[in-house]
Amino acid sequence: MSELFKSAFEYFSGPANGQNDNPFVGQIIEISNVKLRIKRVIAEGGFAVVFAAQDVATGKEYALKRLLAADEEAKNNIIREINILKKISGHPNIIQYLSASFVDKSQTTHNQSEFLLVTELCPGGSLVEVLQARSTPLDADVITRIFYQTCRAVSHMHSQNPPIIHRDLKIENLLISMESTIKLCDFGSATTDVYTPDTTWSANQHTCLEENMARFTTPMYRAPEMVETWSNHYVGPPVDVWALGCILYTLCYMKHPFEDSAKLRIINANYSLPTDSRYNCFHDIIRGCLQANPNHRLTISGVLERIAAVAETNGYNLRAPLVFQRKLSDTDVGQRMGERNSGNVGSQPPPRPSPPVIHREPQPPHNVPPRPPSSPRRPSLTTPQQKQQEVKQAGLFSSLKGGAGYFLKNLKDTSTKVMASVQQTMGRTDLDISYITSRIIVLPFPSEGFESTYKTNHIEDVKMFLDSRHPNSRYSVYNLSRKPYHSRFGQARVVDCSFAYPEHFRAPLLNSLYQISEDIYQYLAGDSRNVAVIHCTDGKATSATMVCGLLIYAGVFQVAEDALQMFAVKDVRQICGRLSLDIFTT
């Protein structure tokens, strides 16, 4: 759908040329009970126009895409685009869907069906503008972060059931948000359809497929199986991996590997890698993506593993912000400095109760936490801006300078200090203990009796450590294993969580996971000095499941992968490994 826009990279970015001659500009429209004033045109094409629209009540700006459908096929394509965006929205590296409305052609003056799609506005502009403004290539660490975030967005699409294929991945469709993160946009070509041509296909079928691919894709980013279908290769998610290889090559060398879109060069994967040694670390990824045979190409999981390995080997911080000059007009700078990703317009996400309100001190020690209500309570999941307004309610992580609303901002400094202190203590006592945050501790099952002769973490040593770090029994122990204690932690609270793991079950019961999370949340919210000690048999997968579930329950993260990434990074024992995310996405 690249023909829809004069400048595809201005899709949902900030103000472009200040066009105000469109009759839609200046009007006030209402979508989902929210009034929006159309301020200017961002991009314009034959069947779609993107505007910057301002909420009359709050002054916040959004991107409003107006699409016209002349026939039923065009109408179905637009509906598919909106449904796909709505399904995958919420990922930190995908443009945020907010609302949409439809006007039937019988109610319009132009006799065409009309769709209005509201998304967040990315004032940082497009990544292609960053490259165009530079005379030298990007540094390898910046490329690593850009590519990693892009791959995460693609991985989120491919992990859907059925997998969603973008089909039009390119530099122009990577935008820069207010938070200096990459946002993937333009899902007009996205589909769940896959094609498996074989020897029974007629010439007409091959021709129709090639025409369909040409209609929804950009020539220089097309995979070989899209350009020439007679090879009878599978046309599916691997086409996005090919495009990722083109993107990585372009980021490194400021030119496209197939700039001339030559069909023969693409079919044979005929390209050359420049001799610039600064980017040798990316060569294996580029080669793995640009395989002519899709069966030999890397999967998106393989690409993510390799780019993470590049970051680890070279000491690159994948979570560091991307520092680019933002594409903000002079009049918008002051207004947008205090804004973050746009909140919901009209159609709010499914309402969830506010975080639990504490009316009394936690109850005396008990072995099993109270049963939750039929609909487990959990903190509301809000946009970043809303979270900042609710800092006073964020008791769970209040020790991290400002509560959960500022959890990510201050996590690095706080956790670094905590972990350094823990490592010093471990050096003296040989204890196997990790602070995921300053108030969440993970360790293996404490040993006692004969076990203590060959295992670390004797229960008395663990108790002494916790009492010295958190005096007056300001800790609650959550035992996720099925093994009971023969000794106790004095006056400290110990919760037996074996009920969450029936025999032969590797994953906890969902209701029990909510129940334990609620109990931990209530306990930590009861006093800022309280900490939670979580352990299973070995302090690995089961503990990681509980911690990641708690972080999502508390609203710290909305994507399971982010919570798991934090556990892997903050656990000084590096035990997380390849824990499956399936139990977080049920």
N, C-alpha and C positions, 0 to 999 in steps of 0.2 A: 504493500500500500504506500510505497514511497512516493508515488505520483500525487498523493493527496496534498503534499506540502511543498511550497517553494523552498523552504529550508527545514529539512527533517530534524536537524539538531536543535531547532527552536521549539520542539514539540510541546514541552511543558516547562520551558525555561522562563527566564525573566524577560523584561521588556526588550523588544528588538528594535523596531524602527519607529515606534510611537505612532503607528497607523491609527487614525481616528476617523477615516472617511467611510468606514463600514456603518451602515444604518443601525446595526445592532449596538454599536458603541454609544454609551450614555443612557441606555435603557435600564430599567430595573425589572428583574425577573424574580419569580419566586419558585424555589425548588425545595420540596420537603419542609415547607413552612419557614424557610430561610430566604430573606430577600438579598439578592446580589445585584450590585451595580456593575455593568460592563464598562471597564475602564479603557481598554485598548486591545488591538489585535496583536497577537504574538506570532501566529503563522496562519497562512491561508492557502487553500488549494481548491480543486474543482468541486469536491463534495464535502469538505470539512474546513472549519475555521476554528482556531484556538484563540481564546480571549483570556486576558487577565481580568478576573472578576473580584470585586471587593464586597465583603459582608457589610451591609449597611449598619448593622448593630454593633459589630466589634471592630470593623476596620481591617480585618485580616483579608489577605488576598489568596485567591485560589486560581487554578487553571480550569477554564470552562471550555470544553470541546463541543462544538456544535456540528453534528453529522447529519447529512441529508441522504435519504435512500430513495432512489428513483424507482426501483423494482423490488420484487420479493427477495431476490438473491442478495442484493445489497443490504436489504433490511436484516436478513438472517446473518450476514457477515458482521454487521454492527452489533447485533445482539450477542453473537459469539464473542466478540472482542470485549464487550462489557462484562459478560458472565465470567470470562477467563480472568480478567483483571480483578473482579470482585472475589473470585475464589482464592487467588494467590496474594491478594493485598494483605498487608500486615507484616510482611517480611521487611527487615530494615534496608534491604537493597533493591526494593521494588517500589515503583511509584505508588503512592497511597490513594486507593479508591475512597471516595467520600459519599457520592450520591449520583443518581441518574434519573432522568425522566424521559417520557416518550409522548409525542404528539402525532396522532394518526394523520395520514395525508388528507383525509376528508375534512380535517379541521385547520388545514394550513392554506395560505393563499398561493403557494408555489406548487401545490398538488404533489408534494413529496413527503414521505414520512420523516419526522425530525426527532433526533435524539440529542439530549444535553447530558454530557458526562462531566462531573465535577471531580477533580483530583487535587492533590497538593501542588503548589507552585514551587519549582526548584530555582531559586534566584541565582544560584551559582552558574547557571548556563550549562552548556554542553562541554563534554570532554574534548570534542573536536576543536572547539575554540581555544582551549588551553594549548593544544598542539600547534594550532595555526599561529598562535601568538609567540611561540618559542622559536629561537634560532638553533637551540641545542636540544638533544634528546633528554628525556626525563631520567632521573637517577634510578638505579636498579631497585632501591628500597621503595620508592614511590610506585614504580611499575608493579612491584610485588603486591602492594596494598590494593591498587586499582584492580589488578587482575583477580586477586583473591575475592574481593567484594563482588565483582562481576560473576565469577564462578559460583559464588554462594547463591546469587539470584537464580542462575540457570539450574543449579542443583535443586533449589526449592521447586522449580517448575517440573523438572524431570522426576521428582519424588512423588508427584501427585499420582492418583490412580483414576484413570489412565494417565501416563506421563503427558505433560503439556510441552509442545515443541514451539519455540519462539519463531524460528525460521527466518528472522530478519535481524539477527544480532550484528551490530556494527558500532563503530566509535560514535557515530552520530546519535545513537539511541542510549548513550550513557550520559546521564545528567548529574549535576553536582548539587546536593541539597544544602540547606542552611547549616547543617551539622558537618559539612565537608565530607560527606559520604557519597558513594556512587549509587545512583538510582537507575534501574533499568526501566525503560518506557517503550511505548509503541507496540501494543499487542494486537494490532490489526491483522497481522499475518499468523498469529499463533493458532495452533490447532492441536487436536489429539489424534488426528488421522495419520495413519502410517500406511505405506505402500510396499508391497512385496511383488514386484514384477517377476515373471518367470517366462519360460519358453512357450507357454500357452497364450501369452498376451499377443494381441494383434498390433499391427503398425499404428492403427488409429488410437489404441489405448496408450501406447508409448508417447505418441504425439500429444495427446490430451494431457498426460501427466507432465510432460516437459513444459507445455504452455501454462499449466497451473502453477508449476514451480516458478516460471518466469514472472508470473503475475504477482506473486506474493513475496518475492525475494529480490535482493540487490545483486547484480551480476558478479562483481568481484568477490563477493562473500559466499557464492553458491558452492556447495560441495560437489564433487565429481558425480555422485549418484543423482544429483538434481539436474546437472547439465546434460548428462548422457545416460538415459535409462536403459539402454540396450545391454548394459553389463549385468542387468538383473540383480543389482545390489539393493538391499533393504533401505528404504527411505524413511528415517525416523529420527529419534533423538541424536544420533551421531552427526547429523548435519549441523547442530548447534556447536558441537565440539570442534568441527572443522572451522566454523566461524570464529570460535574463541582462539584458535591457532592464528588466524589472520589478524585478530585484534592484538594479541600479544606481540606478534611480529611488528605490527604497525607502531605499537607503543615503544618498542625497543629502537627501531631504525627509522622512524618518522616517514616511512613509506610502506605501501601495501605489497605483499608478496605477489599479487596478481593484479597489478594496477591496470593492465590493459584488458582484463577480463577475458583473455584468450582462452577459448574452449579447450584446445589441445593441452595447454600448459596446466589448466586446472584438472583435466581428466587424468593426466600423468603425474600430478603433484610436482610439477617441474618448477622449482624455485631455488634460489641460492641464499645462503646465510652470509651476511657481511662478516668481515674479519674483526670487527670491534669486539675485543675480548671482555669488555665490561658486562656483556650480556650472555656470556657463555653458559651461565647457570640456567638460562631459560631454553637452551637449544634442545634439550631432551623433551621438554614439554611441547615446543613448537613442532618437532619431528613427530611426536606421538599424536598430536592433533591433526597434522596435515598428512595423514595417511590416505592414499587414494581408495583403498578398500575400507569401508566403514567397519568391517568386522575386525580389522587390525588397529583401529583407532582407539585411543584412550577413552574410557568412560568419564563422565563428569566427576565421579568419585575419585578416579585415578588422577585426574587433573588437580583436584583439590589436595590430594595427598602430596603430590609432587611440588605444588607451589608452597604448601606448608613446610615441606622439607627444605626448600630453598630459603625460606624465611628463617627457619631454625638454624641452618648451617651458617648463614651469613649474619645472624643476630638482628634480623629485621623485625620490628614490632608491627604485627598485622593489625593491631587495634589503634595505632597512632592515626591522628586525623590527617586528611589530605589538605595541604595548604595551597590553595589557589586563590587568585584574585577573583572576587565575586562579580557577577554581572548585575550590579545594582545601579539603578538610576539615582541621581542626586536627591530626588524628592522622596525616594523610598528608603534611603539608608537609615534615617532616624527611626522610621516606623518599624522596620523589620529587624533592627538589632536585637529587640527583645523577644522575637518570635522564634519558634522552632517548627517542626513538622506541623502542618495544618491539622486542626481538630476536625471532628466529624461535622458535616453539614447536613442538617435535616435528619437523615436516617442514622440514628445513633447505633453503635454496636449493641448487641444484646445486653440489657442492663444486668448488673451484678451488684449485690449488696456491698456497702462500704466495709472497710476493715473492722474487725470486732472491736467493740467499745468495752474497755475494762472498767468494771464497777467495783472490783474488790481485788485484794491480793490473791495470788495463786493459792490453790488449795494445798493442804499438806501432802506429803509424798504418797503416791499410790502406784499400783502396778499396771493398771490399764487406764488409758485416758477415757474421758466420758464419750458416750456415743454421740455422733453429730446429728443434727436435724436431718429430715428426709432430703432436703436440698442443701448440701453442704455450703456453709458461708465461706466466702473468700473475698479478698480485697478487690475492688473494682479495677479493671484494666483500662487505663486512660491513656490519652496521648501525652507526650512529654511535657507539653505546656500545662496540661491539667495536673500532672504529677507535681509540678513545681508549685502549684497553688495549694496542694494538699500536703505540704511538707509536715505540717503540725500533726497530721494523723499517722505519720510514718514511724511508729514506735519500734518496729522490728529491727531496723538497722540504724537506730538513732545515734549510735556511737560513732558512726562514720560521718561526722561533721555535716549534719543537716538532714539526716534521715534518708528514707528510701528514695525520695525525690532527687537526691544528689548522690545516690549510691555509686553510679558508674563514674561520676566525676572525681570522687575522692577515693575510690576503691584502690587504685594503684598505690598511692602514697601510704595509705593506712595499712594495706595488706603487706606491703614491703617491710614496714617497720615491725608488724606483728610476726611475720615469717622469719625475719632476721633474729628476733628475740627467741622464737621457738627453736630455731636451728642451734642457737647458742646453748639453750637449755638441753636440747637433745644431745649435743656434744658432751655434756656433763653426765647425763643420766642414761644415754643410749635408748631413749624412748622413741617410739614410732608414732608421732603425733603431727597432724597438719591442721593449720588454721585456714579454712576456706575464706572466712571473713574474720573480723575480730570477735565475732560472737557465735560463730559456727565452727565446731571442732570435729574432726574425723580421725578415728584411730581404729586399729584392729581390736579383736576381742582380748580383753585383759587376761593375762595368764596367771595361774596360781597352781600350787601343788607341784606335781611332777612336770607339768608343762613349762613351768618357769625355768627349768634347767636348760631348756634348748630354745625357748622363745623369749623375745623382749616383751616389754610392757607388763611387768608383774603388776598385779592389781594394786598392791600397796604403793609401788612407785608411781603409778598413774594417779592414785588418790593424793599422794603427797604433792605431785606436780600441780594438780588441779586446785588443791587447797592453797598452795602458795601463790598461784596466779589469780585465783578467784576465791578469796577467803569468804568465810561465813556461808559456805555451801551454796554459793551463787551459781550453781550449774545443775543442769538436769540431764541425766544420762538416758539415752534412747537405745535400748538393746534390740537390734534388728535380727540378731541370730536366734536360733532355737535353743541356745545353751543357757541354762540358768547360772546365777552366781552362787558360789558357796560363801563368798564374803560380800559385804555391802560397803557402799561408799559413805559410811557414817550417817550423817543427817541429810546427805544430799538426796535429791529426788531421783529415783530410778524407775523408768517406764519400760515394761516388757512389751515389745511390739511384735512378738511372734505370731499374734493373731492375724497379722497382715500377710503372712506368708504361709498358706496352707502347704501341707506336705507335697513335695515334688513341684511346687510352683516356684519359678525363678523370678517372676515379676510379682509385685504386691497387688492385692485386690484394690481396685480404684477407690472404692469407698473407704477402705482402710488408709490408703495414701492420703486422702482428704482429711481423715480423722486425725492422723498423726501430725499432718501439716498444721491443722487447726490448733492442736495442743501445743506444738512448738511455738506457733505464732503468739498464742495467748500467753505463754510463759515468758517469752522474750519481751512482749509488750508490757508485761506487768512491772518490770523494773529494768532500767537501762543497764544495770550491772549484771543481769542474768545472761548466761551463755548456754548454748545447747551442745551437748556432747553426743555425737552420733557414731555408732559403730556396728559392724556386722562381724562375720567371722574373720575376714582378712582386711576389712576397710577398703574394699575395692568396689566392684560393680553394684552391690546392694546398697552400700552407703552413698555411692554416686547417684543412684536412682532417687533415694530419699532427699538428698541435698538439692538436686536439680528440680525435683518436684516441688520442694519448699520454695525455691527461688521463683519459680513460675507462679505458684500459689500466691506468693506475697506481691506479685506484680512487678518484681524487679526485672524479669525478662518475660517476653511474650513468645519467643521462639525457643524451642527446646535445644536447638543446636547452640544457641548463645549460652544457655545455662551450662551445658556440657563442656563448652569451650572454657568457661570460667573455672569449672571444677578441675579440668585438666591442667590449666595454667597455674591455679592457686594451690593445688595439692603438691607440696614440696616433694612428696614421694613419687610423683608421676605415675600413678597407678591406674588411671582411668582407662587407658587403652582404647579398644574399639567397642565401647559399650553401645549396644543398639539403641536407636532413638524410638523404636516402635512403640514402646510403652508410654512415651510422652505424647504421642500423636493419636491416641485412640479417641 
